[in-house]
């Protein structure tokens, strides 16, 4: 793990967009930014009209680590791009936003974009691991009666990840262990189990598969729904299912994986996290942790577009599920010809004591302040075939199915700042 000083710098860079500063007319000087808050506190008000327009505007900026890297082939994680995320309120969709970097004592324009319907403007920047930190700020230009407003400055000071595996060589690294090696009817996987046979490392990526369990011969499995109703008979399956539960975990920060999915339905590919210690008596996620499904892909043609992000957490009323299918997920593809099974994309979660923010290649897809885990969590990669989805494959002749993970990494922020 990195030294506390480095984590503190990361916490400063991880400026959350949850808090916002109220800007009143006539206040033209910046306030001091807190260690977690790089919220704007100045405008370019000139006359009375601009001063009135500046009222109740707010803005925030954060620099995320290297969580954007689209491509057909495996690549080094150090070559991924960082992300500058900004938010401006009140929302004015289409409002121009300019990103600038500090060069000496001058500000140089880096990029320009427009606010989304959520008030977001996200920039992909080519920050490399080990480079000198770059300082950024963003300005929402004068628009529809609102005066221009500029964020505070924030530096890209993430440094080396606390954990990274780029799956080089031909064997799974020592950080990973295999999971769920038994058929599990209660977990709705009476027809599938985890197996090292379904995990293969080659050409810079780990391949996780759904395979026939040849040890069962011609014997088939009767799949059932949660209420016991039969679904049909299918071949027994082996699933790729690995985690770092015995070696690597973290509390607060950013976790990311570069992944390319299978095309067909009938199984789902996932990057998720579970708490290191499970306290089944806990009534809150702060004490009991949470299952954090960073991304799940249920295959082409599935309901809701096939991509989901969920949180499962304890509460006083029992287990709670938060999240949904990602709305219009194909908007995050790199081109019209791109598909989730054709190119690698980076899926990540930013996890603070106040919020989860889920992203695809740096673009925010979902955020929530519910079920925030206060416990160490460990990464999991899986390619699972649950009983309820087996009939969606379209026939056993479509086995095997494969997903690929190019790299996994996480950056832990300063836990002393909780």
Beta strands, then each sheet from edge to edge (+ up, - down):
strand 1: 42-43
strand 2: 58-68
strand 3: 81-89
strand 4: 96-103
strand 5: 106-114
strand 6: 120-125
strand 7: 135-140
strand 8: 149-150
strand 9: 154-155
strand 10: 163-165
strand 11: 177-178
strand 12: 192-194
strand 13: 199-202
strand 14: 205-212
strand 15: 220-224
strand 16: 230-235
strand 17: 237-243
strand 18: 253-260
strand 19: 268-275
strand 20: 290-297
strand 21: 307-313
strand 22: 320-325
strand 23: 345-351
strand 24: 356-360
strand 25: 363-368
strand 26: 377-384
strand 27: 401-412
sheet 1: 1+ 8- 7+ 4- 5+
sheet 2: 1+ 8- 7+ 9-
sheet 3: 2+ 3- 6+
sheet 4: 10+ 27- 14+ 13-
sheet 5: 10+ 27- 18+ 23- 24+ 25-
sheet 6: 10+ 27- 14+ 17- 11+
sheet 7: 10+ 27- 14+ 17- 12-
sheet 8: 10+ 27- 14+ 17- 26+ 19- 20+ 21- 22+
sheet 9: 15+ 16-
end
